[in-house]
Amino acid sequence: MPDHPRFPAPRYGPAERRMAEGLVELERRHLDAGTEADCPCREGMFDGLTRRGLLAGGASLGGALLGAGAAGAEAPPGAAQHPVPDAPERVQGRPVLDSGGYGARSQFESEVRWRYPTATALASWSMTPLASGHGIVTPSGLHFERHHAGIPTIDPREHALVLHGLVERPMRFTMDDLRRMPAESRIHFIECSGNTLTEWEAPTLRTVQGTHGLTSTSEWTGVRLSRVLEMAGLSDGAAWILAEGADAAVMTRSIPVGKAMDDAILAYAQNGEALRPEQGYPLRLLLPGFEGNMNIKWLRRLEVSDRPFMTREETSKYTDLMPDGTARQFTFEMDAKSVVTFPSGAMTLPRPGFYEITGLAWSGRGRIVRVEVSTDGGATWRDAELQEPVLSRSHTRFRLPWTWSGAPAVLQSRATDETGYVQPTRDALVAARGTDSVYHLNAIQSWRIDAGGEVTNVHA
């Protein structure tokens, strides 16, 4: 395949190049179609200014913005369309449970994920609209997805988890068995290690949904993996566990026993309800802070061994080629990372004045302890406020009040986690690891605001 100036070899092989080009084309189509979503701005930030007016020049990707005058339009996904009365207080509302017993969102909320345009929808992924989020928890319906062979339909009454290999007592657990065990709930992020893969060589995608949308945070509920391993009894030499999914790809990854005994969860619930099918129903593995591909969905088998299994997903994929020709393997932890979500790419600020800069920070090594924000491309930094709760291996919301003078500005954020690791610049990351891998790009992201208020993706 001939080289491409935007996605050059050897960093981008044929598959990675197709992925990157597909994302660029998908984002372009959404923006050209004018399917802008609302942005997380404060009502009343400017006198007489509406959210629609704030985004007159563009916004993050999503469904069409619906106003009161769009009562006859088709409702966005997850909502039902209803006529809008001139004076709602003068008419009776809709009856209780008119949505059938499972709640629907408002017809005026239109955020959606968008899917990478693979040749088949069975092997693809979808991106979370980070710019429209509030707090740290991602709604289950907006959590990013990654699939290799479609979403299986599994009857939980027939599903089971088999545990065997270097254990004293091979065991089989039904879903009822697992639900009877002591459960716990924890809030953690998951991030695909390919998140931001288009941004190594040049600023490429225009929105934060495109650049950073392969990460989400949820509350996960289930049983500690260590509990079932203790029930089975690990044999001498047990060091690795093969986790296998029940999808048509039979997704497999090698998991260190140390992580399994630490904080891994056999999760059967997300955000207070059963897992959704696209998130692994009825059972998935959750490895807090580890790259997304390792959090095996539709989990059906755990095999304990004295060595890693060297599966496709940890040899030809998910390894990082270094400048000397060697490859970093088993780069499990996701390094500290952050991104400003407002203002962010494809938005337009209507006029100078007060704004609140906000965004998300996270680390696979633990808690975020500091986020600094720069409005001048890294020349000076100010500490942002970390919004509670600040949790280990979870998205953390940061906020900083800012008065924009109307002059060009470059917004950046820089996260530090509890181990002392500081999010690097892109130049520092390339100096340390070279330019031959697409995974684990956690460099500082820059958004430029020009004198007209337009926000664009830049390298600074």
C-alpha positions as semicolon CSV with decimal commas, in nm:
position;residue;x (nm);y (nm);z (nm)
1;M;0,000;0,000;0,000
2;P;0,148;0,342;-0,088
3;D;0,237;0,568;0,201
4;H;-0,006;0,833;0,317
5;P;0,114;1,172;0,448
6;R;-0,141;1,179;0,727
7;F;-0,112;0,815;0,838
8;P;0,238;0,706;0,731
9;A;0,404;0,368;0,764
10;P;0,539;0,206;0,972
11;R;0,314;0,347;1,247
12;Y;-0,001;0,272;1,051
13;G;-0,026;-0,070;0,890
14;P;-0,301;-0,134;0,632
15;A;-0,562;-0,216;0,899
16;E;-0,476;0,080;1,123
17;R;-0,473;0,315;0,823
18;R;-0,820;0,201;0,715
19;M;-0,945;0,259;1,069
20;A;-0,799;0,608;1,088
21;E;-0,922;0,715;0,744
22;G;-1,265;0,574;0,821
23;L;-1,290;0,784;1,135
24;V;-1,196;1,098;0,946
25;E;-1,461;1,033;0,681
26;L;-1,728;0,945;0,938
27;E;-1,673;1,264;1,135
28;R;-1,673;1,472;0,816
29;R;-2,009;1,327;0,708
30;H;-2,169;1,396;1,046
31;L;-2,047;1,754;1,057
32;D;-2,136;1,822;0,693
33;A;-2,485;1,688;0,756
34;G;-2,532;1,951;1,024
35;T;-2,623;1,700;1,294
36;E;-2,495;1,917;1,577
37;A;-2,565;1,823;1,936
38;D;-2,619;2,050;2,231
39;C;-2,311;2,153;2,431
40;P;-2,265;2,151;2,807
41;C;-2,279;2,531;2,848
42;R;-2,454;2,710;3,129
43;E;-2,792;2,864;3,052
44;G;-2,777;3,234;3,128
45;M;-2,401;3,253;3,078
46;F;-2,476;3,540;2,843
47;D;-2,791;3,752;2,856
48;G;-3,043;3,642;2,597
49;L;-2,815;3,367;2,467
50;T;-2,953;3,016;2,418
51;R;-2,761;2,692;2,384
52;R;-2,861;2,678;2,020
53;G;-2,714;3,025;1,965
54;L;-2,391;2,933;2,139
55;L;-2,331;2,657;1,887
56;A;-2,433;2,847;1,577
57;G;-2,092;2,776;1,432
58;G;-2,084;2,400;1,500
59;A;-2,076;2,146;1,781
60;S;-1,988;1,794;1,879
61;L;-2,138;1,499;1,692
62;G;-2,479;1,360;1,774
63;G;-2,842;1,360;1,674
64;A;-3,028;1,665;1,548
65;L;-3,103;1,938;1,801
66;L;-3,477;1,945;1,863
67;G;-3,654;2,258;1,982
68;A;-4,014;2,338;2,061
69;G;-4,079;2,407;1,697
70;A;-3,976;2,052;1,604
71;A;-4,267;1,879;1,772
72;G;-4,359;1,697;1,452
73;A;-4,008;1,572;1,388
74;E;-3,890;1,220;1,455
75;A;-3,771;1,168;1,813
76;P;-3,402;1,096;1,876
77;P;-3,302;0,741;1,981
78;G;-3,423;0,654;2,330
79;A;-3,705;0,909;2,326
80;A;-4,066;0,934;2,214
81;Q;-4,204;1,235;2,027
82;H;-4,484;1,432;2,194
83;P;-4,658;1,756;2,096
84;V;-4,540;2,060;2,288
85;P;-4,822;2,274;2,429
86;D;-4,792;2,650;2,434
87;A;-4,857;2,654;2,810
88;P;-4,768;2,315;2,969
89;E;-4,904;2,427;3,306
90;R;-5,255;2,457;3,156
91;V;-5,292;2,100;3,028
92;Q;-5,269;1,757;3,188
93;G;-4,942;1,577;3,136
94;R;-4,890;1,224;3,010
95;P;-4,999;0,925;3,221
96;V;-4,758;0,733;3,440
97;L;-4,576;0,449;3,259
98;D;-4,680;0,578;2,918
99;S;-4,339;0,463;2,794
100;G;-4,424;0,102;2,877
101;G;-4,252;0,073;3,214
102;Y;-3,892;0,147;3,110
103;G;-3,811;0,515;3,111
104;A;-3,732;0,722;2,803
105;R;-3,525;1,037;2,783
106;S;-3,662;1,374;2,674
107;Q;-3,723;1,429;2,304
108;F;-3,507;1,741;2,337
109;E;-3,194;1,544;2,434
110;S;-3,027;1,398;2,129
111;E;-2,673;1,284;2,212
112;V;-2,577;0,956;2,045
113;R;-2,275;0,741;1,985
114;W;-2,154;0,709;1,628
115;R;-2,010;0,398;1,471
116;Y;-1,682;0,361;1,291
117;P;-1,770;0,273;0,926
118;T;-1,622;-0,075;0,892
119;A;-1,725;-0,287;0,595
120;T;-1,942;-0,489;0,835
121;A;-2,124;-0,358;1,140
122;L;-2,038;-0,685;1,316
123;A;-1,676;-0,581;1,372
124;S;-1,667;-0,216;1,469
125;W;-1,682;0,031;1,755
126;S;-1,879;0,334;1,867
127;M;-1,764;0,658;2,029
128;T;-1,898;0,826;2,342
129;P;-2,007;1,194;2,304
130;L;-1,783;1,321;2,584
131;A;-1,865;1,688;2,523
132;S;-2,228;1,641;2,625
133;G;-2,157;1,455;2,949
134;H;-2,219;1,577;3,303
135;G;-2,029;1,459;3,608
136;I;-1,824;1,144;3,557
137;V;-2,066;0,855;3,492
138;T;-2,147;0,773;3,130
139;P;-2,509;0,672;3,066
140;S;-2,520;0,302;2,978
141;G;-2,674;0,386;2,642
142;L;-2,379;0,611;2,553
143;H;-2,092;0,391;2,680
144;F;-1,847;0,328;2,396
145;E;-1,844;-0,017;2,234
146;R;-1,589;-0,241;2,064
147;H;-1,696;-0,562;1,890
148;H;-1,506;-0,816;1,681
149;A;-1,789;-1,044;1,568
150;G;-2,118;-0,881;1,659
151;I;-2,319;-0,876;1,981
152;P;-2,423;-1,226;2,092
153;T;-2,765;-1,305;2,233
154;I;-2,712;-1,515;2,547
155;D;-2,974;-1,666;2,776
156;P;-2,845;-1,608;3,130
157;R;-3,019;-1,925;3,247
158;E;-2,793;-2,126;3,017
159;H;-2,473;-1,925;3,060
160;A;-2,194;-2,048;3,287
161;L;-1,837;-1,957;3,380
162;V;-1,588;-2,246;3,380
163;L;-1,270;-2,215;3,590
164;H;-0,998;-2,475;3,530
165;G;-0,626;-2,525;3,467
166;L;-0,376;-2,485;3,753
167;V;-0,640;-2,498;4,025
168;E;-0,705;-2,757;4,294
169;R;-1,077;-2,778;4,220
170;P;-1,203;-2,699;3,868
171;M;-1,541;-2,531;3,903
172;R;-1,843;-2,420;3,702
173;F;-2,050;-2,120;3,809
174;T;-2,399;-2,041;3,682
175;M;-2,523;-1,684;3,687
176;D;-2,738;-1,775;3,988
177;D;-2,427;-1,904;4,165
178;L;-2,246;-1,576;4,106
179;R;-2,540;-1,357;4,209
180;R;-2,568;-1,544;4,539
181;M;-2,213;-1,448;4,633
182;P;-2,128;-1,126;4,822
183;A;-2,133;-0,843;4,568
184;E;-1,969;-0,504;4,551
185;S;-2,008;-0,196;4,334
186;R;-1,730;0,031;4,214
187;I;-1,702;0,319;3,968
188;H;-1,426;0,272;3,708
189;F;-1,340;0,388;3,359
190;I;-1,266;0,166;3,061
191;E;-1,053;0,301;2,776
192;C;-0,956;0,138;2,449
193;S;-0,577;0,160;2,409
194;G;-0,643;0,274;2,051
195;N;-0,821;0,585;2,180
196;T;-0,675;0,895;2,006
197;L;-0,487;0,679;1,750
198;T;-0,546;0,929;1,468
199;E;-0,363;1,211;1,646
200;W;0,002;1,096;1,650
201;E;0,129;1,268;1,336
202;A;-0,105;1,564;1,297
203;P;-0,430;1,704;1,443
204;T;-0,682;1,503;1,247
205;L;-1,031;1,464;1,395
206;R;-1,226;1,776;1,475
207;T;-1,429;1,684;1,785
208;V;-1,355;1,539;2,127
209;Q;-1,596;1,257;2,045
210;G;-1,368;1,169;1,754
211;T;-1,034;1,216;1,928
212;H;-1,113;1,075;2,275
213;G;-1,452;0,900;2,252
214;L;-1,326;0,547;2,327
215;T;-1,344;0,592;2,704
216;S;-1,638;0,581;2,945
217;T;-1,701;0,545;3,317
218;S;-1,973;0,334;3,482
219;E;-2,066;0,190;3,818
220;W;-1,998;-0,184;3,792
221;T;-2,148;-0,447;4,023
222;G;-2,042;-0,807;4,062
223;V;-1,824;-1,056;4,248
224;R;-1,454;-1,018;4,313
225;L;-1,259;-1,253;4,087
226;S;-1,033;-1,332;4,381
227;R;-1,328;-1,489;4,561
228;V;-1,389;-1,757;4,297
229;L;-1,015;-1,817;4,257
230;E;-0,987;-1,878;4,629
231;M;-1,280;-2,120;4,610
232;A;-1,104;-2,316;4,336
233;G;-0,763;-2,293;4,500
234;L;-0,467;-2,178;4,292
235;S;-0,201;-2,443;4,237
236;D;0,174;-2,384;4,271
237;G;0,308;-2,191;3,974
238;A;-0,022;-2,025;3,886
239;A;0,074;-1,691;3,730
240;W;-0,159;-1,615;3,438
241;I;-0,525;-1,661;3,353
242;L;-0,675;-1,689;3,006
243;A;-1,008;-1,505;2,993
244;E;-1,237;-1,612;2,708
245;G;-1,560;-1,461;2,578
246;A;-1,865;-1,630;2,430
247;D;-1,891;-1,409;2,121
248;A;-1,825;-1,545;1,772
249;A;-1,471;-1,402;1,787
250;V;-1,402;-1,607;2,103
251;M;-1,206;-1,310;2,233
252;T;-0,918;-1,411;2,462
253;R;-0,654;-1,228;2,668
254;S;-0,393;-1,333;2,923
255;I;-0,446;-1,178;3,268
256;P;-0,178;-1,166;3,542
257;V;-0,286;-1,354;3,854
258;G;-0,173;-1,056;4,061
259;K;-0,433;-0,832;3,898
260;A;-0,699;-1,101;3,926
261;M;-0,638;-1,130;4,301
262;D;-0,626;-0,753;4,349
263;D;-0,931;-0,564;4,220
264;A;-1,077;-0,758;3,925
265;I;-1,456;-0,801;3,919
266;L;-1,685;-1,052;3,751
267;A;-1,945;-0,788;3,663
268;Y;-2,308;-0,864;3,589
269;A;-2,452;-0,514;3,638
270;Q;-2,376;-0,163;3,515
271;N;-2,518;0,164;3,648
272;G;-2,773;-0,010;3,865
273;E;-2,915;-0,260;3,617
274;A;-2,807;-0,574;3,436
275;L;-2,530;-0,530;3,181
276;R;-2,653;-0,433;2,839
277;P;-2,585;-0,690;2,565
278;E;-2,329;-0,464;2,398
279;Q;-2,144;-0,440;2,731
280;G;-2,117;-0,815;2,784
281;Y;-2,453;-0,942;2,915
282;P;-2,480;-1,150;3,121
283;L;-2,119;-1,145;3,252
284;R;-1,800;-0,956;3,178
285;L;-1,455;-0,924;3,327
286;L;-1,363;-0,584;3,468
287;L;-0,994;-0,507;3,518
288;P;-0,986;-0,152;3,657
289;G;-0,726;0,064;3,483
290;F;-0,621;-0,199;3,226
291;E;-0,665;-0,146;2,852
292;G;-1,019;-0,203;2,730
293;N;-0,952;-0,512;2,519
294;M;-0,865;-0,708;2,834
295;N;-1,205;-0,652;2,996
296;I;-1,349;-0,960;2,825
297;K;-1,722;-0,942;2,759
298;W;-1,966;-1,237;2,760
299;L;-1,714;-1,412;2,984
300;R;-1,744;-1,792;2,980
301;R;-1,404;-1,943;3,064
302;L;-1,101;-1,881;3,286
303;E;-0,799;-2,107;3,247
304;V;-0,513;-2,074;3,496
305;S;-0,158;-2,133;3,374
306;D;0,206;-2,071;3,465
307;R;0,267;-1,853;3,158
308;P;0,083;-1,612;2,928
309;F;-0,107;-1,767;2,638
310;M;0,029;-1,537;2,362
311;T;-0,307;-1,485;2,194
312;R;-0,355;-1,279;1,878
313;E;-0,469;-0,982;2,086
314;E;-0,138;-0,962;2,274
315;T;0,110;-1,046;1,998
316;S;0,014;-0,913;1,655
317;K;-0,220;-0,661;1,821
318;Y;-0,197;-0,446;2,134
319;T;0,183;-0,436;2,139
320;D;0,390;-0,120;2,095
321;L;0,677;-0,123;1,847
322;M;0,977;0,070;1,979
323;P;1,248;0,258;1,782
324;D;1,503;-0,023;1,827
325;G;1,272;-0,278;1,665
326;T;1,163;-0,446;1,988
327;A;0,802;-0,436;2,100
328;R;0,655;-0,341;2,435
329;Q;0,422;-0,625;2,529
330;F;0,167;-0,647;2,810
331;T;0,139;-0,269;2,845
332;F;-0,171;-0,319;3,051
333;E;-0,215;0,001;3,253
334;M;-0,362;0,307;3,088
335;D;-0,141;0,605;3,170
336;A;-0,274;0,931;3,313
337;K;-0,467;1,128;3,055
338;S;-0,703;1,423;3,036
339;V;-0,894;1,629;2,783
340;V;-1,088;1,955;2,787
341;T;-1,443;1,876;2,675
342;F;-1,570;2,234;2,682
343;P;-1,479;2,435;2,486
344;S;-1,363;2,168;2,243
345;G;-1,333;2,107;1,872
346;A;-1,606;2,216;1,628
347;M;-1,772;2,439;1,888
348;T;-1,791;2,817;1,845
349;L;-1,789;3,067;2,131
350;P;-2,026;3,352;2,044
351;R;-1,844;3,641;2,211
352;P;-1,577;3,726;2,469
353;G;-1,672;3,687;2,832
354;F;-1,695;3,437;3,116
355;Y;-1,683;3,063;3,053
356;E;-1,617;2,757;3,265
357;I;-1,354;2,530;3,114
358;T;-1,430;2,168;3,201
359;G;-1,312;1,823;3,108
360;L;-1,219;1,475;3,225
361;A;-0,901;1,321;3,364
362;W;-0,824;0,956;3,444
363;S;-0,542;0,714;3,519
364;G;-0,509;0,337;3,523
365;R;-0,265;0,369;3,813
366;G;-0,504;0,521;4,068
367;R;-0,654;0,856;4,163
368;I;-0,606;1,183;3,983
369;V;-0,454;1,429;4,231
370;R;-0,405;1,734;4,010
371;V;-0,521;1,878;3,680
372;E;-0,361;2,193;3,543
373;V;-0,516;2,398;3,265
374;S;-0,337;2,630;3,024
375;T;-0,504;2,886;2,800
376;D;-0,184;2,989;2,624
377;G;-0,059;2,662;2,478
378;G;0,139;2,550;2,783
379;A;0,329;2,872;2,856
380;T;0,150;2,911;3,192
381;W;-0,069;2,676;3,397
382;R;-0,342;2,711;3,660
383;D;-0,475;2,442;3,891
384;A;-0,830;2,334;3,810
385;E;-1,081;2,228;4,074
386;L;-1,138;1,853;4,094
387;Q;-1,509;1,785;4,131
388;E;-1,601;1,520;4,387
389;P;-1,607;1,227;4,388
390;V;-1,241;1,174;4,298
391;L;-1,207;0,797;4,270
392;S;-0,933;0,553;4,184
393;R;-0,922;0,445;3,819
394;S;-1,225;0,654;3,737
395;H;-1,295;0,960;3,528
396;T;-1,250;1,277;3,733
397;R;-1,431;1,596;3,634
398;F;-1,221;1,915;3,648
399;R;-1,339;2,275;3,622
400;L;-1,173;2,616;3,585
401;P;-1,344;2,958;3,553
402;W;-1,205;3,160;3,264
403;T;-1,273;3,497;3,106
404;W;-1,199;3,493;2,735
405;S;-1,071;3,829;2,611
406;G;-1,153;3,756;2,248
407;A;-0,788;3,705;2,154
408;P;-0,672;3,371;2,011
409;A;-0,611;3,110;2,282
410;V;-0,493;2,748;2,303
411;L;-0,654;2,534;2,574
412;Q;-0,471;2,237;2,726
413;S;-0,507;2,017;3,034
414;R;-0,238;1,819;3,214
415;A;-0,319;1,544;3,465
416;T;-0,108;1,407;3,750
417;D;-0,199;1,082;3,927
418;E;-0,125;0,962;4,279
419;T;0,193;0,782;4,169
420;G;0,340;1,117;4,060
421;Y;0,307;1,040;3,689
422;V;0,246;1,358;3,487
423;Q;0,067;1,350;3,152
424;P;0,332;1,419;2,886
425;T;0,340;1,642;2,582
426;R;0,322;1,470;2,246
427;D;0,686;1,559;2,175
428;A;0,801;1,402;2,503
429;L;0,600;1,087;2,433
430;V;0,746;1,051;2,084
431;A;1,097;1,108;2,221
432;A;1,049;0,823;2,467
433;R;0,866;0,572;2,247
434;G;0,925;0,669;1,887
435;T;0,663;0,680;1,616
436;D;0,606;0,317;1,521
437;S;0,298;0,234;1,729
438;V;-0,062;0,354;1,737
439;Y;-0,155;0,247;2,090
440;H;-0,144;0,428;2,427
441;L;-0,136;0,788;2,307
442;N;-0,200;0,985;2,626
443;A;-0,039;1,314;2,526
444;I;-0,173;1,658;2,615
445;Q;-0,455;1,764;2,380
446;S;-0,473;2,120;2,244
447;W;-0,781;2,315;2,126
448;R;-0,726;2,650;1,955
449;I;-0,985;2,926;1,984
450;D;-0,949;3,189;1,712
451;A;-1,061;3,551;1,736
452;G;-1,399;3,454;1,595
453;G;-1,456;3,194;1,868
454;E;-1,413;2,887;1,647
455;V;-1,250;2,593;1,826
456;T;-1,019;2,361;1,633
457;N;-0,790;2,067;1,703
458;V;-0,422;2,165;1,688
459;H;-0,080;2,041;1,795
460;A;0,085;2,299;2,018
